[in-house]
Amino acid sequence: MNTNMTRRRILEMVCFVHLTAIALPAAAQQDVAAAKRLFDQGLADMQAGKHETGCPALAESQRLDPRPGTLFTLAFCESSRGHVATADARLDEYIRLYDKLAPDQQARQGDRRRLAKEERDRLAPDIPELTMTLAPGAPSGTVVKRDGQVIGAAAMGMALPVDPGAHVLTTQAPGGPVWEQHITIAKGEKKSVVLEVKPPSPVAPATPGPPIVPSKNTRTPPVEQSSGSGRKMAAYAIGGVGLAGLAVGGLLGGLVLSKKGDLDQHCGKAIGSSDPTACDDTGLDAAQSIKSLGLGSTIGFALGAVGLGTAAVLYFTAPATKNSRAGSNAVWINAGVLSAGPGGVLVGSQGAF
């Protein structure tokens, strides 16, 4: 039977299935409507030769609402696109399902069982077989996958039916990288492949560090500062304030002198008045400014003098810095170091006693 006649025969059988599918009993599932839509779309694509979209739609319809008629149609769709191993498995599944149906249900299936068996017999010589074995020394627990599907250890070394075309084989040892191999197998071909396994990357041994030796008590104990240091810091701060006061006083004093020139030019005889205290507007402003600036200058000099005097007293009367660790009875310990003094034995973290 040539290819064109085979395709016409398959299409006639699929159309027959489509016409009889409406007689199937309703499925008690929520996705019946979706499954019906997927079946109609898948059948339309199949009849149009769009098997790459039609077969997945039929497969999803069968998953949502399993029906013998959908399974039968899916098997012939897979056969039409050259997936002979998948088609064979679907046909075998349909025949086994048919044999479990009640007599009245078998009667509604018509001649499908015979057609399924004839198609399965026709595909048998074209089904390729692939035998996969692991390379010697492969570690236990190595995962083998074919096209993303895990192949169990029991199937290794067996001739397994596969669809013709390209396949991706991978292996991965526990903790190791993935090894990948691409193969192509033709219709009816028997192929054996030895799968390599990449071992895990060796872990470099940790470099031992230097031995830990208990340290001796050679650490210099901390020196505690007396209150003299604090008094000197206060002297520096107050002295700075005093210097700032003197600077402000000097600046304001300079401004007073500049305003005094304006006062001389705009008051008394300078403006032709017989009253020496009489001033024009500029003179009055100068007089007011002199009064304010003079007060600020006086306050600045006073604060400066007081600040410098106080700073001098604090600085020269501050006590000398001394170490609070005095006497032979003091004990300094380090973490993990045992020390002893007249008071007994001390063990602990660093500190001074």
C-alpha positions as CSV (number, residue, x, y, z in Angstrom):
1,M,0.0,0.0,0.0
2,N,1.6,3.3,-1.1
3,T,1.8,6.4,1.1
4,N,-1.0,8.3,-0.5
5,M,-3.4,5.4,-0.1
6,T,-2.3,4.9,3.5
7,R,-3.0,8.6,4.3
8,R,-6.5,8.4,2.7
9,R,-7.3,5.3,4.6
10,I,-6.2,6.9,7.9
11,L,-8.3,10.1,7.2
12,E,-11.3,8.0,6.4
13,M,-11.0,6.1,9.7
14,V,-10.5,9.4,11.6
15,C,-13.7,10.9,10.0
16,F,-15.5,7.7,11.0
17,V,-14.4,8.2,14.6
18,H,-15.4,11.9,14.6
19,L,-19.0,10.9,13.4
20,T,-19.4,8.2,16.1
21,A,-17.8,10.1,19.0
22,I,-21.0,12.0,19.7
23,A,-22.6,8.7,20.6
24,L,-20.2,8.1,23.5
25,P,-21.6,8.4,27.0
26,A,-21.1,11.8,28.7
27,A,-18.1,12.0,31.0
28,A,-18.7,13.1,34.6
29,Q,-15.8,15.5,34.7
30,Q,-15.6,19.3,34.8
31,D,-13.4,19.7,31.8
32,V,-15.7,18.0,29.3
33,A,-16.4,21.2,27.4
34,A,-12.7,22.0,27.1
35,A,-11.9,18.5,26.0
36,K,-14.6,18.7,23.3
37,R,-13.2,22.0,22.0
38,L,-9.7,20.5,22.0
39,F,-10.9,17.4,20.2
40,D,-12.6,19.4,17.4
41,Q,-9.5,21.6,17.0
42,G,-7.1,18.7,17.0
43,L,-9.2,16.8,14.5
44,A,-9.4,19.8,12.2
45,D,-5.7,20.3,12.3
46,M,-5.1,16.6,11.7
47,Q,-7.4,16.6,8.6
48,A,-5.4,19.7,7.4
49,G,-2.1,17.9,7.8
50,K,-1.1,20.0,10.8
51,H,-0.1,17.1,13.0
52,E,2.4,19.1,15.1
53,T,-0.5,21.0,16.6
54,G,-3.3,18.5,16.1
55,C,-1.8,15.6,18.0
56,P,-1.0,17.7,21.2
57,A,-4.5,19.0,21.1
58,L,-6.0,15.5,21.0
59,A,-3.6,14.3,23.7
60,E,-4.8,17.2,26.0
61,S,-8.4,16.3,25.2
62,Q,-7.8,12.7,26.2
63,R,-6.1,13.8,29.4
64,L,-9.0,16.1,30.4
65,D,-11.8,13.7,29.3
66,P,-10.5,10.1,28.6
67,R,-12.6,8.5,25.8
68,P,-11.9,5.5,23.7
69,G,-12.8,7.4,20.5
70,T,-10.3,10.2,21.4
71,L,-7.6,7.7,22.1
72,F,-8.3,6.0,18.8
73,T,-8.1,9.3,16.9
74,L,-4.9,10.3,18.8
75,A,-3.2,7.0,17.8
76,F,-3.8,7.6,14.1
77,C,-2.7,11.2,14.4
78,E,0.7,10.1,15.9
79,S,1.0,7.5,13.1
80,S,0.3,10.2,10.5
81,R,3.2,12.4,11.7
82,G,5.7,9.5,11.8
83,H,5.7,8.9,15.6
84,V,5.4,5.2,15.0
85,A,6.5,4.1,18.5
86,T,4.1,6.5,20.2
87,A,1.3,5.5,17.8
88,D,1.9,1.8,18.5
89,A,1.7,2.5,22.3
90,R,-1.6,4.4,21.8
91,L,-3.1,1.7,19.6
92,D,-2.1,-1.0,22.1
93,E,-3.7,1.1,24.9
94,Y,-6.9,1.4,22.9
95,I,-7.1,-2.3,22.2
96,R,-6.6,-3.1,25.9
97,L,-9.3,-0.5,26.8
98,Y,-11.7,-1.9,24.2
99,D,-11.3,-5.4,25.6
100,K,-12.4,-4.2,29.1
101,L,-15.6,-2.5,27.8
102,A,-19.0,-4.0,28.3
103,P,-20.6,-5.7,25.2
104,D,-22.9,-2.7,24.5
105,Q,-20.0,-0.3,24.7
106,Q,-17.9,-2.4,22.4
107,A,-20.8,-2.4,19.9
108,R,-20.7,1.4,19.9
109,Q,-17.0,1.3,18.9
110,G,-17.9,-0.4,15.6
111,D,-14.9,-1.8,13.7
112,R,-12.3,0.3,15.5
113,R,-10.6,-2.6,17.3
114,R,-9.9,-4.4,14.0
115,L,-8.6,-1.1,12.4
116,A,-6.4,-0.5,15.4
117,K,-4.9,-3.9,15.2
118,E,-4.2,-3.7,11.5
119,E,-2.5,-0.3,11.9
120,R,-0.4,-1.6,14.8
121,D,0.7,-4.6,12.7
122,R,1.5,-2.3,9.8
123,L,3.7,0.0,12.0
124,A,5.6,-2.8,13.8
125,P,8.5,-3.2,11.2
126,D,9.1,0.6,11.2
127,I,9.5,1.0,15.0
128,P,13.1,1.8,15.9
129,E,14.7,0.3,19.0
130,L,17.4,2.0,21.1
131,T,19.5,0.2,23.7
132,M,21.3,2.3,26.3
133,T,24.0,1.1,28.6
134,L,26.2,3.0,31.1
135,A,29.9,3.0,30.7
136,P,31.8,0.7,33.0
137,G,32.5,2.3,36.4
138,A,29.4,4.5,36.3
139,P,28.6,5.3,40.0
140,S,25.5,4.0,41.6
141,G,22.6,6.4,41.5
142,T,23.4,7.9,38.0
143,V,20.3,9.4,36.5
144,V,19.6,8.7,32.8
145,K,17.2,10.7,30.7
146,R,15.9,10.4,27.1
147,D,14.4,13.6,25.8
148,G,13.9,14.8,29.4
149,Q,12.2,11.6,30.6
150,V,13.9,9.5,33.3
151,I,14.8,6.0,32.2
152,G,14.8,3.6,35.1
153,A,17.7,1.4,36.0
154,A,15.7,-1.7,35.0
155,A,15.3,-0.5,31.4
156,M,19.1,0.0,30.9
157,G,20.5,-2.6,28.5
158,M,17.0,-3.3,27.0
159,A,16.0,-2.5,23.4
160,L,13.3,0.2,23.9
161,P,11.0,1.4,21.1
162,V,11.5,5.0,20.2
163,D,10.1,7.4,17.6
164,P,12.3,7.9,14.5
165,G,14.3,11.2,14.5
166,A,16.5,13.1,16.9
167,H,16.8,12.4,20.6
168,V,18.8,13.9,23.5
169,L,20.4,11.5,26.0
170,T,21.8,12.7,29.3
171,T,23.5,11.2,32.3
172,Q,24.3,12.7,35.7
173,A,26.1,11.1,38.5
174,P,25.2,12.1,42.1
175,G,26.8,15.5,42.6
176,G,28.3,15.5,39.1
177,P,27.7,17.6,36.0
178,V,25.3,16.7,33.2
179,W,26.7,14.8,30.2
180,E,24.7,15.2,27.0
181,Q,24.6,13.3,23.7
182,H,22.5,13.9,20.6
183,I,21.6,10.9,18.4
184,T,19.4,10.3,15.3
185,I,17.7,7.0,14.6
186,A,15.8,6.0,11.4
187,K,12.7,3.9,10.9
188,G,13.3,0.2,11.7
189,E,16.8,0.9,13.0
190,K,18.3,-1.0,15.9
191,K,20.9,1.2,17.7
192,S,23.0,0.7,20.8
193,V,24.6,3.6,22.7
194,V,27.1,3.5,25.6
195,L,26.4,6.5,27.8
196,E,29.3,8.3,29.4
197,V,29.1,9.6,32.9
198,K,31.1,12.6,34.2
199,P,32.3,12.1,37.8
200,P,31.9,14.8,40.3
201,S,34.7,17.4,40.5
202,P,37.2,16.4,43.1
203,V,37.1,18.5,46.2
204,A,40.5,19.9,47.1
205,P,41.5,18.9,50.6
206,A,41.5,21.7,53.1
207,T,45.0,23.1,53.8
208,P,45.7,22.6,57.5
209,G,46.5,25.8,59.3
210,P,49.3,26.3,61.7
211,P,49.0,24.6,65.1
212,I,47.3,26.5,67.8
213,V,49.7,27.2,70.6
214,P,48.5,28.7,73.9
215,S,49.7,32.3,74.1
216,K,51.8,33.5,76.9
217,N,50.9,36.6,78.9
218,T,53.0,39.1,77.1
219,R,50.3,41.5,76.3
220,T,50.6,45.0,77.8
221,P,47.6,45.8,79.9
222,P,45.6,48.9,78.9
223,V,46.4,52.2,80.5
224,E,43.4,53.9,82.1
225,Q,43.4,57.7,81.9
226,S,42.7,59.8,85.0
227,S,40.5,62.8,85.1
228,G,43.4,65.1,84.2
229,S,43.0,64.3,80.5
230,G,39.3,65.3,80.7
231,R,40.2,68.6,82.4
232,K,42.7,69.5,79.7
233,M,40.2,68.7,77.0
234,A,37.8,71.1,78.7
235,A,40.5,73.8,78.9
236,Y,41.1,73.5,75.2
237,A,37.4,73.9,74.5
238,I,36.8,76.8,76.8
239,G,40.0,78.5,75.5
240,G,38.7,78.2,72.0
241,V,35.5,80.0,73.1
242,G,37.5,82.7,74.7
243,L,39.6,83.3,71.6
244,A,36.4,83.5,69.6
245,G,35.0,86.1,72.0
246,L,38.1,88.3,71.6
247,A,37.9,88.0,67.8
248,V,34.2,89.1,67.9
249,G,35.0,91.9,70.3
250,G,37.8,93.2,68.0
251,L,35.7,93.0,64.9
252,L,32.8,95.0,66.5
253,G,35.3,97.5,67.9
254,G,36.6,98.2,64.4
255,L,33.1,98.8,63.2
256,V,32.6,101.3,66.0
257,L,35.6,103.3,64.8
258,S,34.2,103.4,61.2
259,K,30.8,104.6,62.4
260,K,32.5,107.3,64.6
261,G,33.7,109.0,61.4
262,D,30.1,109.3,60.2
263,L,29.0,110.7,63.5
264,D,31.7,113.5,63.3
265,Q,30.6,114.5,59.8
266,H,26.8,114.5,60.5
267,C,26.5,116.0,64.0
268,G,27.1,119.3,65.8
269,K,29.0,122.1,64.0
270,A,29.6,119.8,61.0
271,I,26.0,120.4,60.0
272,G,26.0,124.1,61.0
273,S,24.1,123.6,64.3
274,S,24.8,125.6,67.4
275,D,23.7,122.5,69.4
276,P,26.7,120.1,69.5
277,T,24.3,117.1,70.1
278,A,22.2,117.8,67.0
279,C,22.5,115.3,64.1
280,D,21.0,114.7,60.8
281,D,19.5,111.2,59.8
282,T,22.9,109.8,58.9
283,G,24.3,111.0,62.1
284,L,21.5,109.5,64.1
285,D,21.9,106.1,62.4
286,A,25.7,106.2,63.1
287,A,25.0,107.0,66.8
288,Q,22.6,104.1,67.1
289,S,25.0,101.7,65.4
290,I,27.9,102.9,67.7
291,K,25.8,102.2,70.7
292,S,24.8,98.6,69.6
293,L,28.3,97.7,68.2
294,G,30.0,99.1,71.3
295,L,27.8,96.9,73.6
296,G,28.5,93.8,71.5
297,S,32.3,94.6,71.4
298,T,32.3,94.9,75.2
299,I,30.5,91.6,75.7
300,G,32.9,89.8,73.2
301,F,36.0,91.1,75.0
302,A,34.5,90.1,78.4
303,L,33.6,86.6,77.3
304,G,37.0,86.2,75.7
305,A,38.9,87.3,78.8
306,V,36.8,85.0,81.1
307,G,37.1,82.0,78.7
308,L,40.9,82.3,78.4
309,G,41.3,82.8,82.2
310,T,39.1,79.7,82.9
311,A,41.0,77.6,80.3
312,A,44.3,78.6,81.9
313,V,43.2,77.6,85.3
314,L,41.9,74.2,84.1
315,Y,45.0,73.4,82.1
316,F,47.6,74.3,84.7
317,T,45.7,72.6,87.6
318,A,44.9,69.3,85.8
319,P,46.5,66.3,87.5
320,A,49.1,64.2,85.7
321,T,48.0,61.1,83.8
322,K,48.6,57.9,85.6
323,N,48.1,54.1,85.2
324,S,45.4,52.7,87.3
325,R,47.1,49.3,87.3
326,A,49.4,49.7,90.3
327,G,51.0,47.3,92.6
328,S,52.3,43.7,92.1
329,N,48.9,42.3,93.1
330,A,47.2,43.4,89.8
331,V,46.4,40.5,87.4
332,W,46.0,40.8,83.6
333,I,44.5,37.8,81.8
334,N,44.0,37.0,78.1
335,A,41.3,34.7,76.6
336,G,42.3,31.1,77.3
337,V,45.3,32.1,79.6
338,L,45.4,31.0,83.2
339,S,46.9,33.5,85.6
340,A,47.2,33.6,89.3
341,G,47.6,36.3,92.0
342,P,47.4,36.5,95.7
343,G,43.6,36.4,95.5
344,G,43.6,33.0,93.8
345,V,43.4,31.5,90.3
346,L,41.7,33.4,87.4
347,V,40.6,32.0,84.1
348,G,38.5,33.9,81.5
349,S,38.4,36.5,78.7
350,Q,40.8,39.4,78.6
351,G,40.5,42.1,81.3
352,A,42.3,43.8,84.2
353,F,41.7,43.2,87.8
